[in-house]
Amino acid sequence: MSGNLDSFVNAIIASAVFTTIGMVFFGIAFFIITKVAPFSIRKEIEEDQNTALGIVIGSVIIGVAMIVSAAMHG
């Protein structure tokens, strides 16, 4: 029974670590996008209702999520 508990705890810790790493990568990716873009991403999405830009940002987030997921599953 102790072996199952240890593996469960290790799985929880690994999930927490990969979640933290994923959130950091999300932040870095969004920061890079906002600095590279020659316009205000916030203004374009919120005020100007730029749907295409929202789709691009969402695609980047999904791409980063897929990379983190692949790294997590090995």
PDB file with SEQRES, HELIX, SHEET and CRYST1 records, atoms N, CA, C and O in Angstrom:
SEQRES   1 A   74  MET SER GLY ASN LEU ASP SER PHE VAL ASN ALA ILE ILE          
SEQRES   2 A   74  ALA SER ALA VAL PHE THR THR ILE GLY MET VAL PHE PHE          
SEQRES   3 A   74  GLY ILE ALA PHE PHE ILE ILE THR LYS VAL ALA PRO PHE          
SEQRES   4 A   74  SER ILE ARG LYS GLU ILE GLU GLU ASP GLN ASN THR ALA          
SEQRES   5 A   74  LEU GLY ILE VAL ILE GLY SER VAL ILE ILE GLY VAL ALA          
SEQRES   6 A   74  MET ILE VAL SER ALA ALA MET HIS GLY                          
HELIX    1 AA1 SER A    2  VAL A   36  1                                  35    
HELIX    2 AA2 ILE A   41  ARG A   42  1                                   2    
HELIX    3 AA3 LYS A   43  GLU A   47  3                                   5    
HELIX    4 AA4 THR A   51  HIS A   73  1                                  23    
CRYST1    1.000    1.000    1.000  90.00  90.00  90.00 P 1           1          
ATOM      1  N   MET A   1       0.822  -1.192   0.000  1.00  0.00           N  
ATOM      2  CA  MET A   1       0.000   0.000   0.000  1.00  0.00           C  
ATOM      3  C   MET A   1       0.867   1.257   0.000  1.00  0.00           C  
ATOM      4  O   MET A   1       0.498   2.263  -0.606  1.00  0.00           O  
ATOM      5  N   SER A   2       2.000   1.207   0.666  1.00  0.00           N  
ATOM      6  CA  SER A   2       2.870   2.371   0.747  1.00  0.00           C  
ATOM      7  C   SER A   2       3.450   2.721  -0.620  1.00  0.00           C  
ATOM      8  O   SER A   2       3.641   3.898  -0.928  1.00  0.00           O  
ATOM      9  N   GLY A   3       3.734   1.699  -1.451  1.00  0.00           N  
ATOM     10  CA  GLY A   3       4.264   1.946  -2.787  1.00  0.00           C  
ATOM     11  C   GLY A   3       3.279   2.688  -3.663  1.00  0.00           C  
ATOM     12  O   GLY A   3       3.666   3.569  -4.432  1.00  0.00           O  
ATOM     13  N   ASN A   4       2.000   2.337  -3.552  1.00  0.00           N  
ATOM     14  CA  ASN A   4       0.972   3.026  -4.332  1.00  0.00           C  
ATOM     15  C   ASN A   4       0.831   4.476  -3.909  1.00  0.00           C  
ATOM     16  O   ASN A   4       0.640   5.360  -4.745  1.00  0.00           O  
ATOM     17  N   LEU A   5       0.926   4.719  -2.608  1.00  0.00           N  
ATOM     18  CA  LEU A   5       0.819   6.082  -2.097  1.00  0.00           C  
ATOM     19  C   LEU A   5       2.012   6.917  -2.543  1.00  0.00           C  
ATOM     20  O   LEU A   5       1.860   8.084  -2.905  1.00  0.00           O  
ATOM     21  N   ASP A   6       3.207   6.313  -2.518  1.00  0.00           N  
ATOM     22  CA  ASP A   6       4.398   7.037  -2.957  1.00  0.00           C  
ATOM     23  C   ASP A   6       4.315   7.401  -4.437  1.00  0.00           C  
ATOM     24  O   ASP A   6       4.671   8.515  -4.822  1.00  0.00           O  
ATOM     25  N   SER A   7       3.851   6.474  -5.262  1.00  0.00           N  
ATOM     26  CA  SER A   7       3.739   6.772  -6.686  1.00  0.00           C  
ATOM     27  C   SER A   7       2.655   7.822  -6.943  1.00  0.00           C  
ATOM     28  O   SER A   7       2.787   8.643  -7.851  1.00  0.00           O  
ATOM     29  N   PHE A   8       1.590   7.796  -6.146  1.00  0.00           N  
ATOM     30  CA  PHE A   8       0.535   8.803  -6.272  1.00  0.00           C  
ATOM     31  C   PHE A   8       1.068  10.187  -5.906  1.00  0.00           C  
ATOM     32  O   PHE A   8       0.803  11.168  -6.601  1.00  0.00           O  
ATOM     33  N   VAL A   9       1.816  10.256  -4.816  1.00  0.00           N  
ATOM     34  CA  VAL A   9       2.390  11.535  -4.384  1.00  0.00           C  
ATOM     35  C   VAL A   9       3.383  12.039  -5.428  1.00  0.00           C  
ATOM     36  O   VAL A   9       3.409  13.231  -5.732  1.00  0.00           O  
ATOM     37  N   ASN A  10       4.202  11.137  -5.980  1.00  0.00           N  
ATOM     38  CA  ASN A  10       5.151  11.544  -7.014  1.00  0.00           C  
ATOM     39  C   ASN A  10       4.427  12.060  -8.257  1.00  0.00           C  
ATOM     40  O   ASN A  10       4.877  13.023  -8.879  1.00  0.00           O  
ATOM     41  N   ALA A  11       3.319  11.434  -8.621  1.00  0.00           N  
ATOM     42  CA  ALA A  11       2.541  11.890  -9.776  1.00  0.00           C  
ATOM     43  C   ALA A  11       1.942  13.273  -9.522  1.00  0.00           C  
ATOM     44  O   ALA A  11       1.921  14.116 -10.419  1.00  0.00           O  
ATOM     45  N   ILE A  12       1.463  13.501  -8.320  1.00  0.00           N  
ATOM     46  CA  ILE A  12       0.900  14.819  -7.970  1.00  0.00           C  
ATOM     47  C   ILE A  12       1.989  15.889  -8.016  1.00  0.00           C  
ATOM     48  O   ILE A  12       1.765  16.985  -8.530  1.00  0.00           O  
ATOM     49  N   ILE A  13       3.156  15.574  -7.482  1.00  0.00           N  
ATOM     50  CA  ILE A  13       4.268  16.534  -7.489  1.00  0.00           C  
ATOM     51  C   ILE A  13       4.697  16.831  -8.927  1.00  0.00           C  
ATOM     52  O   ILE A  13       4.927  17.988  -9.279  1.00  0.00           O  
ATOM     53  N   ALA A  14       4.807  15.791  -9.759  1.00  0.00           N  
ATOM     54  CA  ALA A  14       5.190  15.996 -11.155  1.00  0.00           C  
ATOM     55  C   ALA A  14       4.155  16.851 -11.881  1.00  0.00           C  
ATOM     56  O   ALA A  14       4.518  17.725 -12.669  1.00  0.00           O  
ATOM     57  N   SER A  15       2.889  16.611 -11.624  1.00  0.00           N  
ATOM     58  CA  SER A  15       1.836  17.418 -12.251  1.00  0.00           C  
ATOM     59  C   SER A  15       1.926  18.876 -11.823  1.00  0.00           C  
ATOM     60  O   SER A  15       1.755  19.779 -12.642  1.00  0.00           O  
ATOM     61  N   ALA A  16       2.194  19.107 -10.546  1.00  0.00           N  
ATOM     62  CA  ALA A  16       2.327  20.479 -10.050  1.00  0.00           C  
ATOM     63  C   ALA A  16       3.524  21.177 -10.682  1.00  0.00           C  
ATOM     64  O   ALA A  16       3.447  22.353 -11.037  1.00  0.00           O  
ATOM     65  N   VAL A  17       4.627  20.452 -10.823  1.00  0.00           N  
ATOM     66  CA  VAL A  17       5.825  21.036 -11.430  1.00  0.00           C  
ATOM     67  C   VAL A  17       5.559  21.384 -12.893  1.00  0.00           C  
ATOM     68  O   VAL A  17       5.887  22.486 -13.334  1.00  0.00           O  
ATOM     69  N   PHE A  18       4.967  20.455 -13.652  1.00  0.00           N  
ATOM     70  CA  PHE A  18       4.689  20.730 -15.056  1.00  0.00           C  
ATOM     71  C   PHE A  18       3.637  21.820 -15.227  1.00  0.00           C  
ATOM     72  O   PHE A  18       3.692  22.577 -16.196  1.00  0.00           O  
ATOM     73  N   THR A  19       2.693  21.913 -14.315  1.00  0.00           N  
ATOM     74  CA  THR A  19       1.714  22.997 -14.369  1.00  0.00           C  
ATOM     75  C   THR A  19       2.402  24.342 -14.183  1.00  0.00           C  
ATOM     76  O   THR A  19       2.113  25.300 -14.900  1.00  0.00           O  
ATOM     77  N   THR A  20       3.307  24.406 -13.224  1.00  0.00           N  
ATOM     78  CA  THR A  20       4.054  25.644 -12.978  1.00  0.00           C  
ATOM     79  C   THR A  20       4.908  26.009 -14.186  1.00  0.00           C  
ATOM     80  O   THR A  20       4.931  27.163 -14.614  1.00  0.00           O  
ATOM     81  N   ILE A  21       5.608  25.021 -14.730  1.00  0.00           N  
ATOM     82  CA  ILE A  21       6.434  25.273 -15.910  1.00  0.00           C  
ATOM     83  C   ILE A  21       5.560  25.737 -17.079  1.00  0.00           C  
ATOM     84  O   ILE A  21       5.932  26.660 -17.803  1.00  0.00           O  
ATOM     85  N   GLY A  22       4.414  25.107 -17.263  1.00  0.00           N  
ATOM     86  CA  GLY A  22       3.507  25.498 -18.337  1.00  0.00           C  
ATOM     87  C   GLY A  22       3.012  26.924 -18.185  1.00  0.00           C  
ATOM     88  O   GLY A  22       2.948  27.669 -19.163  1.00  0.00           O  
ATOM     89  N   MET A  23       2.664  27.308 -16.970  1.00  0.00           N  
ATOM     90  CA  MET A  23       2.196  28.676 -16.733  1.00  0.00           C  
ATOM     91  C   MET A  23       3.308  29.688 -17.007  1.00  0.00           C  
ATOM     92  O   MET A  23       3.054  30.766 -17.543  1.00  0.00           O  
ATOM     93  N   VAL A  24       4.536  29.336 -16.639  1.00  0.00           N  
ATOM     94  CA  VAL A  24       5.673  30.221 -16.917  1.00  0.00           C  
ATOM     95  C   VAL A  24       5.857  30.367 -18.427  1.00  0.00           C  
ATOM     96  O   VAL A  24       6.067  31.474 -18.923  1.00  0.00           O  
ATOM     97  N   PHE A  25       5.779  29.244 -19.164  1.00  0.00           N  
ATOM     98  CA  PHE A  25       5.906  29.314 -20.619  1.00  0.00           C  
ATOM     99  C   PHE A  25       4.778  30.124 -21.246  1.00  0.00           C  
ATOM    100  O   PHE A  25       5.015  30.875 -22.193  1.00  0.00           O  
ATOM    101  N   PHE A  26       3.554  29.987 -20.736  1.00  0.00           N  
ATOM    102  CA  PHE A  26       2.445  30.797 -21.225  1.00  0.00           C  
ATOM    103  C   PHE A  26       2.751  32.282 -21.037  1.00  0.00           C  
ATOM    104  O   PHE A  26       2.547  33.086 -21.947  1.00  0.00           O  
ATOM    105  N   GLY A  27       3.239  32.635 -19.854  1.00  0.00           N  
ATOM    106  CA  GLY A  27       3.571  34.027 -19.575  1.00  0.00           C  
ATOM    107  C   GLY A  27       4.666  34.550 -20.477  1.00  0.00           C  
ATOM    108  O   GLY A  27       4.580  35.666 -20.987  1.00  0.00           O  
ATOM    109  N   ILE A  28       5.705  33.739 -20.676  1.00  0.00           N  
ATOM    110  CA  ILE A  28       6.812  34.145 -21.541  1.00  0.00           C  
ATOM    111  C   ILE A  28       6.335  34.315 -22.979  1.00  0.00           C  
ATOM    112  O   ILE A  28       6.685  35.297 -23.634  1.00  0.00           O  
ATOM    113  N   ALA A  29       5.543  33.371 -23.475  1.00  0.00           N  
ATOM    114  CA  ALA A  29       5.042  33.455 -24.852  1.00  0.00           C  
ATOM    115  C   ALA A  29       4.179  34.702 -25.043  1.00  0.00           C  
ATOM    116  O   ALA A  29       4.322  35.406 -26.042  1.00  0.00           O  
ATOM    117  N   PHE A  30       3.296  34.974 -24.103  1.00  0.00           N  
ATOM    118  CA  PHE A  30       2.440  36.153 -24.230  1.00  0.00           C  
ATOM    119  C   PHE A  30       3.261  37.437 -24.134  1.00  0.00           C  
ATOM    120  O   PHE A  30       2.990  38.399 -24.853  1.00  0.00           O  
ATOM    121  N   PHE A  31       4.264  37.461 -23.250  1.00  0.00           N  
ATOM    122  CA  PHE A  31       5.132  38.633 -23.117  1.00  0.00           C  
ATOM    123  C   PHE A  31       5.878  38.888 -24.424  1.00  0.00           C  
ATOM    124  O   PHE A  31       5.967  40.030 -24.876  1.00  0.00           O  
ATOM    125  N   ILE A  32       6.411  37.834 -25.027  1.00  0.00           N  
ATOM    126  CA  ILE A  32       7.136  37.989 -26.290  1.00  0.00           C  
ATOM    127  C   ILE A  32       6.203  38.497 -27.383  1.00  0.00           C  
ATOM    128  O   ILE A  32       6.580  39.371 -28.164  1.00  0.00           O  
ATOM    129  N   ILE A  33       4.997  37.957 -27.443  1.00  0.00           N  
ATOM    130  CA  ILE A  33       4.042  38.400 -28.465  1.00  0.00           C  
ATOM    131  C   ILE A  33       3.713  39.877 -28.288  1.00  0.00           C  
ATOM    132  O   ILE A  33       3.659  40.620 -29.268  1.00  0.00           O  
ATOM    133  N   THR A  34       3.495  40.308 -27.051  1.00  0.00           N  
ATOM    134  CA  THR A  34       3.135  41.713 -26.832  1.00  0.00           C  
ATOM    135  C   THR A  34       4.298  42.652 -27.132  1.00  0.00           C  
ATOM    136  O   THR A  34       4.078  43.790 -27.545  1.00  0.00           O  
ATOM    137  N   LYS A  35       5.523  42.195 -26.932  1.00  0.00           N  
ATOM    138  CA  LYS A  35       6.676  43.055 -27.211  1.00  0.00           C  
ATOM    139  C   LYS A  35       7.022  43.090 -28.694  1.00  0.00           C  
ATOM    140  O   LYS A  35       7.515  44.106 -29.185  1.00  0.00           O  
ATOM    141  N   VAL A  36       6.775  42.005 -29.413  1.00  0.00           N  
ATOM    142  CA  VAL A  36       7.107  41.944 -30.835  1.00  0.00           C  
ATOM    143  C   VAL A  36       6.051  42.653 -31.687  1.00  0.00           C  
ATOM    144  O   VAL A  36       6.378  43.229 -32.724  1.00  0.00           O  
ATOM    145  N   ALA A  37       4.817  42.615 -31.263  1.00  0.00           N  
ATOM    146  CA  ALA A  37       3.726  43.212 -32.044  1.00  0.00           C  
ATOM    147  C   ALA A  37       3.892  44.732 -32.108  1.00  0.00           C  
ATOM    148  O   ALA A  37       4.186  45.372 -31.098  1.00  0.00           O  
ATOM    149  N   PRO A  38       3.702  45.299 -33.291  1.00  0.00           N  
ATOM    150  CA  PRO A  38       3.854  46.755 -33.431  1.00  0.00           C  
ATOM    151  C   PRO A  38       2.616  47.535 -32.982  1.00  0.00           C  
ATOM    152  O   PRO A  38       2.520  48.735 -33.239  1.00  0.00           O  
ATOM    153  N   PHE A  39       1.683  46.878 -32.323  1.00  0.00           N  
ATOM    154  CA  PHE A  39       0.447  47.517 -31.872  1.00  0.00           C  
ATOM    155  C   PHE A  39       0.090  46.967 -30.506  1.00  0.00           C  
ATOM    156  O   PHE A  39       0.684  45.992 -30.045  1.00  0.00           O  
ATOM    157  N   SER A  40      -0.879  47.592 -29.860  1.00  0.00           N  
ATOM    158  CA  SER A  40      -1.332  47.140 -28.548  1.00  0.00           C  
ATOM    159  C   SER A  40      -2.291  45.962 -28.719  1.00  0.00           C  
ATOM    160  O   SER A  40      -3.389  46.113 -29.255  1.00  0.00           O  
ATOM    161  N   ILE A  41      -1.863  44.798 -28.256  1.00  0.00           N  
ATOM    162  CA  ILE A  41      -2.705  43.605 -28.376  1.00  0.00           C  
ATOM    163  C   ILE A  41      -3.971  43.772 -27.551  1.00  0.00           C  
ATOM    164  O   ILE A  41      -5.056  43.401 -27.998  1.00  0.00           O  
ATOM    165  N   ARG A  42      -3.845  44.321 -26.367  1.00  0.00           N  
ATOM    166  CA  ARG A  42      -5.014  44.527 -25.508  1.00  0.00           C  
ATOM    167  C   ARG A  42      -6.042  45.425 -26.192  1.00  0.00           C  
ATOM    168  O   ARG A  42      -7.235  45.121 -26.198  1.00  0.00           O  
ATOM    169  N   LYS A  43      -5.571  46.533 -26.766  1.00  0.00           N  
ATOM    170  CA  LYS A  43      -6.481  47.463 -27.440  1.00  0.00           C  
ATOM    171  C   LYS A  43      -7.140  46.800 -28.651  1.00  0.00           C  
ATOM    172  O   LYS A  43      -8.341  46.955 -28.870  1.00  0.00           O  
ATOM    173  N   GLU A  44      -6.365  46.073 -29.421  1.00  0.00           N  
ATOM    174  CA  GLU A  44      -6.907  45.424 -30.620  1.00  0.00           C  
ATOM    175  C   GLU A  44      -7.994  44.408 -30.279  1.00  0.00           C  
ATOM    176  O   GLU A  44      -9.022  44.346 -30.953  1.00  0.00           O  
ATOM    177  N   ILE A  45      -7.767  43.611 -29.233  1.00  0.00           N  
ATOM    178  CA  ILE A  45      -8.734  42.563 -28.897  1.00  0.00           C  
ATOM    179  C   ILE A  45      -9.934  43.131 -28.148  1.00  0.00           C  
ATOM    180  O   ILE A  45     -11.077  42.820 -28.482  1.00  0.00           O  
ATOM    181  N   GLU A  46      -9.681  43.962 -27.137  1.00  0.00           N  
ATOM    182  CA  GLU A  46     -10.775  44.443 -26.284  1.00  0.00           C  
ATOM    183  C   GLU A  46     -11.568  45.586 -26.903  1.00  0.00           C  
ATOM    184  O   GLU A  46     -12.797  45.535 -26.950  1.00  0.00           O  
ATOM    185  N   GLU A  47     -10.880  46.606 -27.373  1.00  0.00           N  
ATOM    186  CA  GLU A  47     -11.584  47.796 -27.846  1.00  0.00           C  
ATOM    187  C   GLU A  47     -12.010  47.690 -29.310  1.00  0.00           C  
ATOM    188  O   GLU A  47     -13.132  48.052 -29.664  1.00  0.00           O  
ATOM    189  N   ASP A  48     -11.102  47.186 -30.164  1.00  0.00           N  
ATOM    190  CA  ASP A  48     -11.400  47.121 -31.595  1.00  0.00           C  
ATOM    191  C   ASP A  48     -12.075  45.815 -32.000  1.00  0.00           C  
ATOM    192  O   ASP A  48     -12.438  45.643 -33.163  1.00  0.00           O  
ATOM    193  N   GLN A  49     -12.246  44.890 -31.050  1.00  0.00           N  
ATOM    194  CA  GLN A  49     -12.911  43.608 -31.307  1.00  0.00           C  
ATOM    195  C   GLN A  49     -12.262  42.851 -32.474  1.00  0.00           C  
ATOM    196  O   GLN A  49     -12.957  42.339 -33.352  1.00  0.00           O  
ATOM    197  N   ASN A  50     -10.925  42.785 -32.475  1.00  0.00           N  
ATOM    198  CA  ASN A  50     -10.185  42.111 -33.537  1.00  0.00           C  
ATOM    199  C   ASN A  50     -10.212  40.601 -33.299  1.00  0.00           C  
ATOM    200  O   ASN A  50      -9.386  40.067 -32.559  1.00  0.00           O  
ATOM    201  N   THR A  51     -11.161  39.925 -33.925  1.00  0.00           N  
ATOM    202  CA  THR A  51     -11.349  38.485 -33.740  1.00  0.00           C  
ATOM    203  C   THR A  51     -10.162  37.690 -34.272  1.00  0.00           C  
ATOM    204  O   THR A  51      -9.765  36.696 -33.665  1.00  0.00           O  
ATOM    205  N   ALA A  52      -9.595  38.114 -35.393  1.00  0.00           N  
ATOM    206  CA  ALA A  52      -8.474  37.388 -35.989  1.00  0.00           C  
ATOM    207  C   ALA A  52      -7.276  37.362 -35.042  1.00  0.00           C  
ATOM    208  O   ALA A  52      -6.610  36.336 -34.910  1.00  0.00           O  
ATOM    209  N   LEU A  53      -7.007  38.469 -34.395  1.00  0.00           N  
ATOM    210  CA  LEU A  53      -5.895  38.512 -33.446  1.00  0.00           C  
ATOM    211  C   LEU A  53      -6.179  37.626 -32.245  1.00  0.00           C  
ATOM    212  O   LEU A  53      -5.274  36.967 -31.732  1.00  0.00           O  
ATOM    213  N   GLY A  54      -7.408  37.603 -31.797  1.00  0.00           N  
ATOM    214  CA  GLY A  54      -7.775  36.714 -30.696  1.00  0.00           C  
ATOM    215  C   GLY A  54      -7.562  35.254 -31.054  1.00  0.00           C  
ATOM    216  O   GLY A  54      -7.129  34.459 -30.220  1.00  0.00           O  
ATOM    217  N   ILE A  55      -7.869  34.902 -32.302  1.00  0.00           N  
ATOM    218  CA  ILE A  55      -7.657  33.528 -32.762  1.00  0.00           C  
ATOM    219  C   ILE A  55      -6.169  33.207 -32.802  1.00  0.00           C  
ATOM    220  O   ILE A  55      -5.766  32.109 -32.418  1.00  0.00           O  
ATOM    221  N   VAL A  56      -5.349  34.143 -33.259  1.00  0.00           N  
ATOM    222  CA  VAL A  56      -3.901  33.917 -33.309  1.00  0.00           C  
ATOM    223  C   VAL A  56      -3.333  33.736 -31.907  1.00  0.00           C  
ATOM    224  O   VAL A  56      -2.538  32.825 -31.679  1.00  0.00           O  
ATOM    225  N   ILE A  57      -3.726  34.584 -30.968  1.00  0.00           N  
ATOM    226  CA  ILE A  57      -3.243  34.466 -29.590  1.00  0.00           C  
ATOM    227  C   ILE A  57      -3.706  33.139 -28.990  1.00  0.00           C  
ATOM    228  O   ILE A  57      -2.932  32.462 -28.313  1.00  0.00           O  
ATOM    229  N   GLY A  58      -4.944  32.769 -29.231  1.00  0.00           N  
ATOM    230  CA  GLY A  58      -5.446  31.484 -28.748  1.00  0.00           C  
ATOM    231  C   GLY A  58      -4.676  30.315 -29.338  1.00  0.00           C  
ATOM    232  O   GLY A  58      -4.416  29.329 -28.649  1.00  0.00           O  
ATOM    233  N   SER A  59      -4.309  30.420 -30.612  1.00  0.00           N  
ATOM    234  CA  SER A  59      -3.532  29.363 -31.260  1.00  0.00           C  
ATOM    235  C   SER A  59      -2.151  29.226 -30.646  1.00  0.00           C  
ATOM    236  O   SER A  59      -1.650  28.115 -30.477  1.00  0.00           O  
ATOM    237  N   VAL A  60      -1.541  30.341 -30.315  1.00  0.00           N  
ATOM    238  CA  VAL A  60      -0.230  30.296 -29.659  1.00  0.00           C  
ATOM    239  C   VAL A  60      -0.349  29.623 -28.298  1.00  0.00           C  
ATOM    240  O   VAL A  60       0.497  28.806 -27.933  1.00  0.00           O  
ATOM    241  N   ILE A  61      -1.382  29.955 -27.555  1.00  0.00           N  
ATOM    242  CA  ILE A  61      -1.587  29.350 -26.237  1.00  0.00           C  
ATOM    243  C   ILE A  61      -1.815  27.845 -26.370  1.00  0.00           C  
ATOM    244  O   ILE A  61      -1.274  27.067 -25.585  1.00  0.00           O  
ATOM    245  N   ILE A  62      -2.608  27.429 -27.352  1.00  0.00           N  
ATOM    246  CA  ILE A  62      -2.841  25.999 -27.571  1.00  0.00           C  
ATOM    247  C   ILE A  62      -1.542  25.309 -27.980  1.00  0.00           C  
ATOM    248  O   ILE A  62      -1.274  24.190 -27.541  1.00  0.00           O  
ATOM    249  N   GLY A  63      -0.736  25.960 -28.811  1.00  0.00           N  
ATOM    250  CA  GLY A  63       0.551  25.388 -29.212  1.00  0.00           C  
ATOM    251  C   GLY A  63       1.482  25.182 -28.035  1.00  0.00           C  
ATOM    252  O   GLY A  63       2.115  24.132 -27.922  1.00  0.00           O  
ATOM    253  N   VAL A  64       1.575  26.163 -27.162  1.00  0.00           N  
ATOM    254  CA  VAL A  64       2.408  26.025 -25.966  1.00  0.00           C  
ATOM    255  C   VAL A  64       1.864  24.916 -25.078  1.00  0.00           C  
ATOM    256  O   VAL A  64       2.633  24.149 -24.498  1.00  0.00           O  
ATOM    257  N   ALA A  65       0.541  24.826 -24.966  1.00  0.00           N  
ATOM    258  CA  ALA A  65      -0.062  23.764 -24.155  1.00  0.00           C  
ATOM    259  C   ALA A  65       0.262  22.387 -24.719  1.00  0.00           C  
ATOM    260  O   ALA A  65       0.503  21.448 -23.959  1.00  0.00           O  
ATOM    261  N   MET A  66       0.270  22.255 -26.040  1.00  0.00           N  
ATOM    262  CA  MET A  66       0.605  20.968 -26.651  1.00  0.00           C  
ATOM    263  C   MET A  66       2.063  20.597 -26.404  1.00  0.00           C  
ATOM    264  O   MET A  66       2.375  19.428 -26.177  1.00  0.00           O  
ATOM    265  N   ILE A  67       2.950  21.576 -26.446  1.00  0.00           N  
ATOM    266  CA  ILE A  67       4.366  21.312 -26.182  1.00  0.00           C  
ATOM    267  C   ILE A  67       4.567  20.877 -24.740  1.00  0.00           C  
ATOM    268  O   ILE A  67       5.280  19.909 -24.479  1.00  0.00           O  
ATOM    269  N   VAL A  68       3.949  21.579 -23.805  1.00  0.00           N  
ATOM    270  CA  VAL A  68       4.073  21.213 -22.391  1.00  0.00           C  
ATOM    271  C   VAL A  68       3.462  19.841 -22.146  1.00  0.00           C  
ATOM    272  O   VAL A  68       4.015  19.044 -21.388  1.00  0.00           O  
ATOM    273  N   SER A  69       2.330  19.557 -22.776  1.00  0.00           N  
ATOM    274  CA  SER A  69       1.685  18.255 -22.617  1.00  0.00           C  
ATOM    275  C   SER A  69       2.565  17.129 -23.153  1.00  0.00           C  
ATOM    276  O   SER A  69       2.673  16.074 -22.528  1.00  0.00           O  
ATOM    277  N   ALA A  70       3.195  17.346 -24.307  1.00  0.00           N  
ATOM    278  CA  ALA A  70       4.084  16.328 -24.872  1.00  0.00           C  
ATOM    279  C   ALA A  70       5.299  16.105 -23.976  1.00  0.00           C  
ATOM    280  O   ALA A  70       5.751  14.972 -23.811  1.00  0.00           O  
ATOM    281  N   ALA A  71       5.823  17.175 -23.402  1.00  0.00           N  
ATOM    282  CA  ALA A  71       6.960  17.032 -22.489  1.00  0.00           C  
ATOM    283  C   ALA A  71       6.555  16.290 -21.222  1.00  0.00           C  
ATOM    284  O   ALA A  71       7.337  15.524 -20.659  1.00  0.00           O  
ATOM    285  N   MET A  72       5.343  16.523 -20.789  1.00  0.00           N  
ATOM    286  CA  MET A  72       4.866  15.887 -19.561  1.00  0.00           C  
ATOM    287  C   MET A  72       4.636  14.390 -19.756  1.00  0.00           C  
ATOM    288  O   MET A  72       4.908  13.599 -18.853  1.00  0.00           O  
ATOM    289  N   HIS A  73       4.141  14.001 -20.919  1.00  0.00           N  
ATOM    290  CA  HIS A  73       3.849  12.590 -21.168  1.00  0.00           C  
ATOM    291  C   HIS A  73       5.058  11.823 -21.684  1.00  0.00           C  
ATOM    292  O   HIS A  73       5.013  10.599 -21.808  1.00  0.00           O  
ATOM    293  N   GLY A  74       6.130  12.534 -21.984  1.00  0.00           N  
ATOM    294  CA  GLY A  74       7.390  11.904 -22.324  1.00  0.00           C  
ATOM    295  C   GLY A  74       7.501  11.434 -23.702  1.00  0.00           C  
ATOM    296  O   GLY A  74       8.534  10.886 -24.087  1.00  0.00           O  
TER     297      GLY A  74                                                      
END                                                                             
